Amino acid sequence: MLKRVATTKKRSAKNSRDKNFVAATEKIFAVLEAFSQHPHSAISLEEVTQAARLAKTTAHRLLYSMQKIGYVDQHQENSKYMLSQKFFELGRDALPYQRLTSLAKPFMNALMLRFGESLHLGVLENGLVTNIAVCESQHPYRIAGVVGDSNYPHSTAMGKCLLAFLSDQELDDIIRVHGLPKRASATITNRAQLMEELDRVRRDQVAANIGENMEGVICVGAPVFNHEGRAVAALSISGPSVRMEQGMETIKKEIKRVSLRLSILLGYTPPKIDAATAATVNVSNT
């Protein structure tokens, strides 16, 4: 506790000399840190006061204000405080992808400028692959979705990247709910064939959708892994077949390389990779 108090005082002294710093911000987050120290129970005003190292009147006013705007609840029986559902909804809906999209955007812009085609960053939500970031091609004839758009995963490159790293049970659940509907002439609608395709994706760390989700469109994608080694997203580049097919091998190599660099920024430690690939993975540049 002494170490924490000393650190808090040192931080407060430093911030007090910063004319752009709003002192109330430090106090609000001190209250939030107090809640983090009691993750399994509601806490009293006295506990907030002690943990946040604030005057009792200040802690009470902050809690009252946070309750007034809906981010803190207070028990009627014992007057103790807890973070509200609204607070957790804020974290669930807005924050999980914020860092990911911020890190990915420079990579996406660079790839769009290099290849001239649209880039998408997607995640698996409710069994569908959903766009969380889009960098749209400047070609008059282009293929680009919008943030929030969803597609069946079995017919998309991003979807295959995400399906490939699910457990058998998770994969079975998605197929049971959504099936394998035919989206275009080349859509994989056979489970055994899909399993073979996902095996290739796991081995090669890259996926392709050649006219499987939309006629005349090619999409190439690669998985993005987090610090736990879990495929949390996929990055893809999409365009008309007449333009994409000319540089498919180069596009595959680049989308795989960039996705690996993004994964490393998220804390991923890749397994041993060959020297040629290692030489291209430099997280200090986009």
LOLO-813591 format. One record per residue (C-alpha): x, y, z; residue in one letter. Coordinates in steps of 0.25 Angstrom, whole numbers, plus 5000, padded with zeros to 4 digits. Layout:
N
XYZa ...
This chain:
286
500050005000m 501150105003l 501750084990k 500450104983r 500250234991v 501650284988a 501350264973t 500050334973t 500650454980k 501750464970k 500750444959r 499850554965s 501050654967a 501450634953k 500050654947n 499850774955s 500950844947r 500350814934d 499350924930k 498650834920n 498350724930f 496950724936v 497050674950a 495650614951a 496150514941t 497150454950e 496150444961k 495050374953i 496050274949f 496550254963a 495050224966v 495050114955l 496350054960e 495650044973a 494549954967f 495649874960s 496249844974q 494949774978h 494449704965p 493549604972h 492749694981s 492049834983a 492849934991i 492550035001s 492850185000l 493950165011e 494650055002e 494650144990v 495150264999t 496250185004q 496650114991a 496550244983a 497250324993r 496250434992l 495450515002a 494150455006k 493350565000t 494050564987t 493850414985a 492450424989h 492250534978r 492950454968l 492150334971l 490850414971y 491150474957s 491550334951m 490250274956q 489450394951k 489950364936i 489750214938g 491150164940y 491050124954v 489950054962d 489650064977q 488949954985h 487749994992q 487949905004e 489449935008n 489750065000s 490949994994k 491350024979y 491649944967m 491949974952l 490649964944s 490349884932q 490450014924k 491950014928f 492149874923f 491349894910e 492350014907l 493549914908g 492849804901r 492349884889d 493449984887a 494749954893l 495149804888p 495349844874y 495849994876q 497349954878r 497249854866l 496649944856t 497650064860s 498849974858l 498249914845a 497850044838k 499250084834p 499549944828f 498249944821m 498550084815n 499950034810a 499349914804l 498249984797m 499250084791l 500149974786r 499149884780f 497949984777g 496949884783e 496049894795s 496449844809l 495549784820h 495849744834l 494749644840g 494449574852v 493549454855l 492249494862e 491049404864n 491549304853g 491749414843l 492949494838v 492749644841t 493549754836n 494149844847i 495049934837a 495049954822v 495950034813c 495250054800e 495950044786s 495950174778q 495650094765h 494250134759p 493949984758y 494349924772r 493949824782i 493749884796a 492749854808g 492449954819v 492749934834v 491749854841g 491449764828d 491349614830s 491549494821n 491549344823y 492949304827p 493049174818h 492949264805s 493949374809t 495449374810a 495349444824m 494349344828g 495249224825k 496349284832c 495549294845l 494849164843l 496149094841a 496549114856f 495249084863l 495048954871s 494248844864d 493048874873q 493049024870e 493148994855l 492048894856d 491148994864d 491349094853i 491049004841i 489848954849r 489249094851v 489649154837h 489849034828g 490749044816l 489849124806p 490249144792k 490649284789r 491249274775a 491549164765s 492849124773a 492349124787t 492849014795i 491548944800t 492048804804n 492548794818r 493748694815a 494248784804q 494148904814l 494948824824m 496048804813e 496048954810e 496248984825l 497348894826d 498048964815r 497849094822v 498449044835r 499648994827r 499849114818d 499349234828q 498649294816v 497249274809a 496649304796a 495249324791n 495149314776i 493749344772g 493149274784e 492449384790n 492149474778m 492349444763e 493549504757g 494249544770v 495449494777i 495849514791c 497149474798v 497249474813g 498149434825a 497849414840p 498249514851v 498649454864f 498649514878n 499649494890h 498949364893e 499149304879g 497649314876r 497149354862a 496349484866v 496249544853a 496649534838a 497149634828l 496749624813s 496949694800i 495749684790s 495549724775g 495049684762p 495649554756s 496149624744v 497149704753r 497349614764m 497749484757e 498949554751q 499749564764g 499149454772m 500449404778e 500949534781t 499649574788i 499649444796k 501049464801k 500849614805e 499549594812i 500149474820k 501349564823r 500549684828v 499549604836s 500749534843l 501349674846r 500049724851l 499949594860s 501349624866i 500849764870l 499649694877l 500749614885g 500749484877y 501949404877t 502049324864p 502549184863p 503849164856k 503849234842i 504749214831d 505849324829a 505249384816a 503949414824t 504649464836a 505449564828a 504149624823t 503549634837v 503949774843n 502849824852v 503549964852s 503050004838n 501649984831t 
